[in-house]
Amino acid sequence: MDTTTTQAFKGQLLDMRERLLAQIAQQRGGPKSRAEVAAEHFARSEDATAQVNTARDLEFALNEHETAELSAIDAALERLSAGTYGHCTDCDATIPPARLSVAPEAMRCIACQETFERHAS
């Protein structure tokens, strides 16, 4: 992968990271953890227990998803720095630029990703 293409993907990843961090901060009302926000929200809640539990579970699921997304972006930036970006972490095949354009944080080629998802289910 040439330097121009690499820099374009790096810019895309940095933009994704910045947008995700801004989204997280906006949803939490600042640089608080989702657990802190949930604790504040539920400490004075007058809702039914089941409703509080459902909302809490949703808060934690969102946090897990955002954390995984941020981790994937950071891992892709590390692969860029290491010079391994664009190569499947499982089989070392070149990941097609079309796939990286859609999912610049992709760490696997499509075949390895499908295998991973089958085994993860």
PLY file of the C-alpha trace (Angstrom):
ply
format ascii 1.0
element vertex 121
property float x
property float y
property float z
element edge 120
property int vertex1
property int vertex2
end_header
0.00 0.00 0.00
1.48 3.36 -1.00
1.97 6.29 1.38
-0.85 8.38 -0.12
-3.37 5.57 0.35
-2.08 4.85 3.85
-2.40 8.52 4.83
-5.95 8.63 3.47
-6.94 5.65 5.61
-5.16 7.17 8.61
-7.16 10.38 8.16
-10.38 8.39 7.89
-9.57 6.42 11.06
-8.67 9.56 12.99
-11.93 11.20 11.89
-13.88 8.11 12.99
-12.11 8.17 16.35
-12.79 11.86 16.88
-16.49 11.49 15.96
-16.89 8.48 18.27
-15.25 10.27 21.20
-17.45 13.34 20.58
-20.55 11.13 20.45
-19.58 9.43 23.70
-18.96 12.78 25.42
-22.27 14.20 24.16
-24.27 11.18 25.30
-22.67 11.26 28.73
-22.80 15.00 29.19
-19.01 15.25 29.37
-16.00 13.03 30.02
-17.81 10.74 32.49
-17.88 6.99 32.21
-21.15 5.40 31.18
-21.23 3.69 34.60
-21.09 7.08 36.34
-23.92 8.40 34.19
-25.98 5.27 34.83
-25.37 5.50 38.58
-26.48 9.15 38.62
-29.53 8.38 36.52
-30.64 5.31 38.43
-29.86 6.60 41.92
-32.86 8.91 41.79
-35.04 6.91 39.45
-38.67 6.40 40.36
-39.21 3.88 37.58
-40.14 0.25 38.09
-37.26 -2.08 38.88
-37.63 -3.95 35.58
-37.50 -0.68 33.64
-34.42 0.47 35.57
-32.70 -2.89 34.95
-33.49 -2.74 31.23
-32.19 0.81 30.94
-29.04 -0.13 32.90
-28.42 -3.13 30.66
-28.81 -0.89 27.60
-26.31 1.61 29.04
-23.75 -1.15 29.59
-24.36 -2.68 26.14
-23.80 0.72 24.51
-20.63 1.17 26.53
-19.35 -2.24 25.46
-20.10 -1.49 21.80
-18.42 1.93 21.93
-15.40 0.50 23.71
-15.03 -2.28 21.11
-15.38 0.23 18.26
-12.78 2.54 19.77
-10.45 -0.40 20.37
-10.79 -1.53 16.73
-9.95 1.97 15.49
-6.94 2.23 17.80
-5.73 -1.23 16.71
-5.99 -0.17 13.05
-3.95 2.97 13.80
-1.34 0.78 15.50
-1.21 -1.48 12.42
-0.68 1.63 10.30
2.25 2.66 12.49
3.69 -0.86 12.39
3.36 -1.09 8.60
0.98 -4.05 8.72
-2.23 -2.18 7.92
-4.16 -3.67 5.02
-2.98 -7.22 5.74
-5.22 -9.80 7.37
-4.13 -10.49 10.94
-5.05 -14.16 10.52
-3.68 -15.16 7.11
-1.63 -12.08 6.07
-3.55 -11.76 2.79
-3.99 -8.25 1.44
-7.34 -6.78 2.44
-8.92 -5.22 -0.65
-8.99 -1.41 -0.62
-12.75 -1.54 -1.27
-13.23 -3.36 2.06
-10.97 -0.90 3.87
-12.87 2.02 2.34
-16.08 0.72 3.90
-14.51 -0.52 7.13
-11.06 1.06 7.59
-10.74 -0.64 10.97
-11.05 -4.11 9.38
-8.35 -6.45 10.61
-9.29 -9.54 8.62
-9.95 -10.40 5.01
-13.55 -11.40 4.28
-12.83 -15.15 4.34
-11.10 -14.99 7.73
-13.78 -12.67 9.12
-16.50 -15.13 8.08
-14.59 -17.98 9.73
-14.11 -15.90 12.87
-17.82 -15.03 13.04
-18.86 -18.68 12.54
-16.64 -19.80 15.41
-17.66 -16.89 17.65
-21.37 -17.75 17.42
0 1
1 2
2 3
3 4
4 5
5 6
6 7
7 8
8 9
9 10
10 11
11 12
12 13
13 14
14 15
15 16
16 17
17 18
18 19
19 20
20 21
21 22
22 23
23 24
24 25
25 26
26 27
27 28
28 29
29 30
30 31
31 32
32 33
33 34
34 35
35 36
36 37
37 38
38 39
39 40
40 41
41 42
42 43
43 44
44 45
45 46
46 47
47 48
48 49
49 50
50 51
51 52
52 53
53 54
54 55
55 56
56 57
57 58
58 59
59 60
60 61
61 62
62 63
63 64
64 65
65 66
66 67
67 68
68 69
69 70
70 71
71 72
72 73
73 74
74 75
75 76
76 77
77 78
78 79
79 80
80 81
81 82
82 83
83 84
84 85
85 86
86 87
87 88
88 89
89 90
90 91
91 92
92 93
93 94
94 95
95 96
96 97
97 98
98 99
99 100
100 101
101 102
102 103
103 104
104 105
105 106
106 107
107 108
108 109
109 110
110 111
111 112
112 113
113 114
114 115
115 116
116 117
117 118
118 119
119 120
